[in-house]
Amino acid sequence: MHDLVLKNGLVVTPTGTLEGGVAVVGERIAAVGAALGPARREIDVSGKVIFPGMFDPHMHLGSGDERTYEDMAECFAEDTKDCLIGGVTTLATTNVLRQDPLPQCLDRTLECGAKSHCDFKITGVVITHDHVKEIPEMMRRGCTSFKMYTGYCCDQAERMGMCRDGVPPDMFYLACEAATRDGRPPILMIHAEEPTVRNLLRTRYQEKGNASLVDWAKHSPEWSESVQVMLYGCIAREHGVPLYVVHISKAHTIDFVQYLQSQGYPIIGETVVGFLATTADELDALGRGIQAKIQPPIRFATDRDRIWQAIRQGVVTAVGTDTIPYTSKYKGGQNFWEARPGLNIQAIDTLPLLLTEGYHKGRVDLETLARVLAEMPARYFGIYPRKGAIAVGSDADLVVLDVDRPVTLGLHRMRGGSDYNIWEGKQCRGLPVMTFLRGTLVAENGEIVAGPSGRYLAYRL
């Protein structure tokens, strides 16, 4: 006797879609297919899609308004509700950006995650040479990813709590050595965006009085990501470390990454939902300005279309949100150039946006969406197939999608701490209607229906 059966749906599995359903015993998937047998609870999902619970690999809980662990605890307790409503059952967040010892940062982050509604991984942020030395210990404690802000230096780096040099190549080289000291290396993540020319152009645009998202996009040259992908990619290749390039925003970068991958460079391409769903011109026309200011910037239609193509080609194999839980305190009436970059909670709108802009426009199929939103991120973080798949033995993290249901995006859908939404009023087609975390129904029709039960995923499969 199964505990739960979802029946009469279209199931998206790692090997394709099939008609039928999913049976659950305890927290795990027990069977997938048409003939599932009896269950204590059966839910008929006729006309709907059973999709794997998503893994958002790129969040910064606790790096919003105040950048404190107190703020992080609030984010875990409140903003992860929006993740479940949106179908995100697992997330990876960085620790709060501090020069404190990384093991201490890990402990503090684990304390904050006690009331998380999602399962979670932790990405260690490496900003000092002491942090580099602590990578092996963090790996022993279940950390499978480390992020380095290579795209920052000088004043901007200092405002983020880093030294003025940022993360230069020698620090990254040492990080690669530390990462390969003890077994399978973790992924090393970089924010690739050459900072010195960008700072020069920022000053020029600012002095001219230009203050639009198009100007923000232009101040970061089309080659700014590519040059750092090449530099740090060469170092990573020498050590056999997977280089995970976060939030790729530019067509130029896609072409460059595709070439390096063809030459055997261990480069993983990630992009974010905002870059797939809109352009700087569109958001300027809507007056979204500071709210939609992210670094690297939301760019232009040619870049958006090339990134979609890269997803189909397998060049970009992970999609996250780069969520930073800002409120309007730092995304309101500030000077455009001085306002903090970063989008707020995006996970709740990921599937409506990507179903609308991707699936319904013929840019991508459901299987590919499942790969980049669930399977491949779980693989990179070392937790597949426990997470990221609808398969026997996997955690029963499931999302029931009504791919044709119309929805208007906006703040009214959000249940966390947000007080604005950059997609306010956008009409979409496709919506998660139920989310299950390890076999338990946790969100239904836009509301949380269970208490927090998220766990830290320390294991690596």
C-alpha positions in Angstrom: 0.0 0.0 0.0 1.4 3.4 -1.1 1.0 6.4 1.1 0.2 8.7 -1.9 -0.5 8.4 -5.6 -0.8 11.2 -8.1 -2.6 9.7 -11.1 -3.6 10.5 -14.6 -1.0 13.1 -15.3 1.9 13.7 -17.7 5.0 12.8 -15.8 8.3 14.5 -16.7 11.2 12.1 -16.0 14.9 12.2 -16.8 14.3 10.0 -19.8 11.2 11.8 -21.2 7.6 12.3 -20.5 5.0 9.5 -19.9 1.3 9.3 -19.2 0.5 8.1 -15.7 1.5 9.1 -12.3 3.8 8.8 -9.3 3.5 6.6 -6.2 5.1 7.6 -2.9 6.0 5.6 0.2 7.2 7.7 3.1 9.5 10.4 1.7 10.6 8.6 -1.4 9.2 7.8 -4.9 8.1 4.1 -5.0 6.8 3.8 -8.5 6.4 5.8 -11.7 4.0 4.9 -14.5 0.4 4.0 -15.3 -0.2 0.9 -13.1 0.6 2.1 -9.6 -1.7 0.2 -7.3 -3.7 1.4 -4.3 -2.7 4.2 -1.9 -4.0 5.7 1.3 -4.4 9.0 -0.5 -5.0 9.4 -4.3 -5.1 12.7 -6.1 -6.4 12.8 -9.7 -4.2 15.3 -11.7 -5.9 14.8 -15.0 -4.8 17.4 -17.6 -1.9 18.5 -15.6 1.9 17.9 -15.6 3.9 16.2 -12.8 7.2 18.0 -12.7 10.3 17.4 -10.5 10.7 19.8 -7.6 13.0 22.5 -8.7 16.5 23.2 -7.3 17.4 26.9 -7.4 21.2 26.8 -7.3 21.7 30.6 -6.9 20.3 32.5 -3.9 21.6 35.0 -1.4 19.4 34.8 1.6 20.6 37.2 4.3 22.3 39.5 1.8 19.3 41.8 1.3 18.6 45.0 3.3 20.8 44.5 6.3 23.2 41.6 5.3 23.0 40.0 8.8 22.3 36.5 10.1 19.2 37.8 11.8 18.0 38.9 8.3 19.0 35.5 6.9 16.9 33.7 9.6 13.9 35.8 8.6 14.5 35.0 5.0 14.6 31.3 5.6 11.4 31.4 7.7 9.4 33.7 5.4 10.8 34.0 1.9 11.2 30.2 1.4 7.4 30.1 1.5 7.4 31.8 -1.9 9.9 29.2 -3.1 7.4 26.4 -2.4 4.5 28.2 -3.9 6.7 28.5 -7.1 7.7 24.9 -7.1 11.2 25.2 -5.7 11.7 22.5 -3.1 15.5 22.8 -2.8 17.8 25.8 -2.9 21.4 26.7 -2.5 22.2 30.0 -0.7 25.5 31.7 0.0 26.5 32.4 3.6 26.3 36.1 4.7 29.2 37.9 3.1 31.7 38.1 6.0 35.5 37.7 6.5 34.7 35.5 9.5 36.0 31.9 9.3 34.0 29.9 6.8 33.2 27.0 9.3 31.7 29.7 11.6 29.7 31.1 8.8 28.4 27.6 8.0 27.3 27.1 11.6 25.5 30.4 11.7 23.8 29.7 8.4 22.6 26.3 9.6 21.1 28.0 12.7 19.3 30.4 10.4 18.0 27.5 8.3 16.2 25.8 11.2 12.8 27.2 10.0 13.4 26.8 6.3 10.4 25.6 4.2 12.8 24.2 1.6 15.6 21.7 1.7 18.9 23.5 1.2 22.6 23.5 0.4 25.1 26.1 1.4 27.6 27.8 -0.9 30.7 29.1 0.9 31.8 32.6 -0.2 35.6 32.8 -0.5 36.8 36.4 -0.1 40.1 36.0 1.9 43.2 33.8 1.8 42.1 32.3 5.1 38.8 31.2 3.5 40.9 29.4 0.8 42.6 27.4 3.5 39.2 26.4 5.0 37.8 24.9 1.8 38.8 21.3 2.7 37.1 21.5 6.1 34.0 23.0 4.5 34.0 20.1 2.0 34.2 17.6 4.8 31.1 19.2 6.3 29.0 18.8 3.1 29.8 22.0 1.2 30.0 21.2 -2.5 30.1 24.7 -3.9 32.2 27.8 -3.3 31.6 31.3 -4.8 34.2 33.9 -5.7 33.3 37.5 -6.7 35.9 37.9 -9.4 33.9 40.7 -11.0 34.4 43.1 -8.1 37.3 45.3 -7.0 38.1 48.7 -5.5 35.3 50.6 -3.8 32.6 48.2 -4.9 34.5 45.3 -3.4 35.0 47.2 -0.1 31.3 48.0 0.1 30.6 44.2 0.0 33.1 43.6 2.8 35.9 42.4 0.6 39.4 43.7 0.2 40.1 46.1 -2.6 41.7 43.5 -4.8 38.6 41.4 -4.9 39.4 37.8 -5.8 42.5 38.0 -8.1 43.8 35.0 -10.1 46.4 34.0 -7.6 43.7 33.5 -4.9 41.6 31.5 -7.3 44.6 29.3 -8.2 45.1 28.6 -4.5 41.4 27.8 -4.2 41.7 25.2 -7.0 44.6 23.6 -5.2 42.7 23.5 -1.9 39.6 22.1 -3.7 41.5 19.2 -5.2 43.3 18.2 -2.0 40.7 15.7 -0.8 38.8 13.6 -3.3 36.2 14.8 -5.8 36.5 18.6 -6.2 33.5 20.9 -5.5 32.3 23.4 -8.1 34.0 26.8 -8.0 31.5 29.5 -8.9 32.6 32.9 -10.3 30.8 36.1 -10.9 32.5 36.8 -14.2 32.5 40.5 -15.1 35.8 42.4 -15.6 35.6 45.2 -13.0 38.1 47.9 -13.9 36.8 48.9 -17.3 33.3 48.5 -16.0 34.0 51.0 -13.2 35.5 53.4 -15.7 32.4 53.3 -17.9 30.1 53.5 -14.9 31.7 56.9 -14.0 31.3 58.1 -17.6 27.6 57.2 -17.8 27.0 58.6 -14.4 28.6 61.9 -15.2 26.5 62.3 -18.3 23.4 61.9 -16.1 22.2 58.7 -17.8 20.1 56.6 -15.5 18.3 53.8 -17.2 18.5 50.1 -17.4 19.7 50.4 -21.0 22.6 52.6 -19.7 23.3 50.0 -17.0 23.5 47.3 -19.6 25.8 49.3 -21.8 28.2 50.1 -18.9 29.2 46.4 -18.7 30.8 45.6 -22.1 29.8 42.6 -24.1 33.2 41.0 -23.5 33.3 41.7 -19.7 32.1 38.2 -18.8 34.1 36.4 -21.5 37.6 37.6 -20.5 37.2 36.4 -17.0 35.7 33.1 -18.1 38.9 32.6 -20.2 41.3 33.6 -17.4 39.7 31.6 -14.6 38.7 28.8 -17.0 42.4 28.2 -17.8 43.3 27.9 -14.1 40.4 25.6 -13.4 41.3 23.4 -16.4 44.8 23.0 -15.1 43.5 21.6 -11.8 40.6 19.7 -13.2 38.1 21.7 -11.2 34.6 22.4 -12.6 34.2 26.1 -13.2 30.6 27.2 -12.7 29.9 30.5 -14.4 26.9 32.1 -12.6 24.3 34.3 -14.2 25.6 34.4 -17.8 23.9 37.4 -19.4 25.4 38.0 -22.8 25.4 36.4 -26.2 29.1 37.0 -26.5 29.7 34.9 -23.3 27.6 32.1 -24.7 29.6 31.8 -27.9 32.8 31.9 -25.9 31.7 29.3 -23.4 30.5 27.0 -26.2 33.9 27.2 -27.8 35.7 26.4 -24.6 33.4 23.5 -23.8 34.2 22.1 -27.2 37.9 22.3 -26.3 37.4 20.3 -23.2 37.3 23.1 -20.6 35.3 22.0 -17.5 32.9 25.0 -17.7 29.3 24.9 -16.5 27.0 27.6 -17.8 24.3 29.1 -15.6 21.8 31.8 -16.4 19.0 33.4 -14.4 15.2 33.7 -15.0 15.3 37.5 -15.4 17.7 37.2 -18.4 15.3 34.8 -20.1 12.1 36.6 -19.4 12.6 40.3 -20.4 15.0 42.9 -21.7 16.4 46.3 -20.4 14.3 48.1 -23.0 11.1 46.4 -21.9 11.7 47.1 -18.2 12.6 50.8 -18.9 9.3 51.2 -20.7 7.5 49.8 -17.6 9.5 52.2 -15.3 11.0 49.4 -13.3 14.4 51.1 -13.0 16.1 50.5 -9.7 14.0 47.5 -8.9 15.3 45.6 -11.9 18.9 46.7 -11.6 21.0 43.6 -11.3 24.7 42.9 -11.8 25.4 41.7 -14.5 22.6 43.6 -16.1 19.5 42.4 -17.8 20.4 43.1 -21.5 18.8 43.0 -24.9 16.7 40.8 -27.1 19.7 39.3 -29.0 21.2 38.2 -25.7 17.9 36.8 -24.4 17.3 34.8 -27.6 20.9 33.5 -27.6 20.6 32.3 -24.1 17.4 30.4 -24.9 19.3 28.8 -27.8 22.1 27.9 -25.5 19.7 26.0 -23.2 18.4 24.0 -26.2 22.0 23.3 -27.3 23.2 22.2 -23.8 25.7 25.1 -23.4 23.7 26.6 -20.5 22.6 23.7 -18.3 21.4 25.4 -15.1 18.9 28.1 -14.4 18.6 29.9 -11.1 17.3 33.3 -9.9 20.2 35.1 -8.1 17.6 36.1 -5.5 18.6 38.8 -3.1 15.7 39.5 -0.6 15.6 43.2 -0.9 12.6 45.3 0.1 12.0 48.8 -1.3 14.3 50.2 1.5 17.2 49.9 -0.9 15.2 49.5 -4.2 13.1 52.6 -3.9 13.9 56.3 -4.5 17.7 56.1 -4.4 20.0 57.6 -7.0 20.1 55.0 -9.8 23.8 54.5 -9.9 24.2 54.3 -6.1 21.3 51.9 -5.6 22.2 48.3 -4.8 22.1 45.8 -7.7 20.1 42.6 -7.4 16.7 41.2 -7.9 14.4 40.3 -5.0 12.5 37.0 -4.6 12.1 35.4 -8.0 11.4 31.8 -7.3 7.7 32.2 -7.0 7.5 33.4 -10.7 10.1 31.1 -12.2 7.8 28.6 -13.7 5.1 31.0 -14.9 7.8 33.1 -16.7 9.6 30.2 -18.2 6.5 28.3 -19.3 5.2 31.5 -20.9 8.5 32.7 -22.5 9.9 29.3 -23.2 7.5 26.4 -23.5 4.5 28.3 -24.9 6.6 30.2 -27.4 8.2 27.0 -28.7 11.7 27.9 -27.4 12.0 24.8 -25.1 10.2 21.6 -24.2 9.2 20.4 -20.7 12.0 17.8 -20.5 14.6 20.5 -21.1 13.1 22.8 -18.5 13.2 19.9 -16.0 16.9 19.3 -16.8 18.0 22.9 -16.3 15.7 23.7 -13.3 16.1 20.4 -11.4 18.3 17.6 -12.7 21.5 19.3 -13.8 21.8 21.7 -10.8 21.3 18.7 -8.5 24.0 16.9 -10.3 26.4 19.8 -10.0 25.8 20.1 -6.3 26.3 16.4 -5.7 22.8 15.4 -4.7 21.4 13.7 -7.8 19.4 11.4 -8.0 18.2 12.0 -4.4 17.0 15.4 -5.7 16.2 16.7 -9.2 14.4 13.7 -10.7 11.2 11.8 -10.7 12.6 8.3 -10.4 12.2 5.4 -8.0 14.2 6.0 -4.9 14.4 9.8 -5.3 12.9 12.1 -2.7 9.2 12.7 -3.5 9.7 16.4 -4.4 7.0 17.0 -6.9 5.2 19.9 -8.6 1.8 19.7 -10.2 1.6 22.2 -13.1 -1.4 23.5 -14.9 0.5 24.6 -18.0 -2.4 26.5 -19.5 -3.8 28.3 -16.5 -3.6 32.1 -16.9 -2.0 34.1 -14.1 -1.2 37.7 -13.4 2.1 38.1 -11.6 2.6 40.5 -8.8 3.0 41.2 -5.1 -0.5 39.8 -4.3 0.9 36.2 -4.9 3.8 36.6 -2.5 3.7 35.3 1.1 7.2 36.2 2.3 8.8 39.6 3.2 8.7 41.2 -0.2 7.0 44.6 -0.7 7.3 44.8 -4.5 7.6 42.5 -7.5 9.4 43.5 -10.7 6.9 41.5 -12.7 3.9 43.3 -11.4 0.9 43.0 -13.8 2.7 40.6 -16.2 0.3 38.2 -17.8 1.6 34.6 -17.9 0.3 31.2 -18.9 1.2 28.2 -16.7 1.2 27.9 -12.9 2.2 25.4 -10.1 -0.9 24.3 -8.3 0.6 21.8 -5.8 4.0 21.3 -4.4 5.2 18.2 -2.5 8.4 18.2 -0.4 9.5 14.6 0.4 6.0 13.3 -0.1 4.1 16.0 1.9 1.8 18.5 0.3 3.3 21.8 1.3 1.8 24.4 -1.1 -1.5 24.4 -2.9 -3.2 27.0 -5.1 -0.8 29.7 -4.0 -0.9 29.1 -0.3 1.4 27.3 2.2 -0.4 24.3 3.7 2.3 22.9 6.0 4.8 24.1 8.5 8.6 24.5 7.9 10.3 21.2 7.4 13.4 22.0 5.3 16.7 20.2 5.9 20.3 20.9 5.3 21.6 18.5 2.6 25.1 17.7 3.8 25.5 14.5 1.8 27.1 14.1 -1.6 26.1 11.2 -3.8 
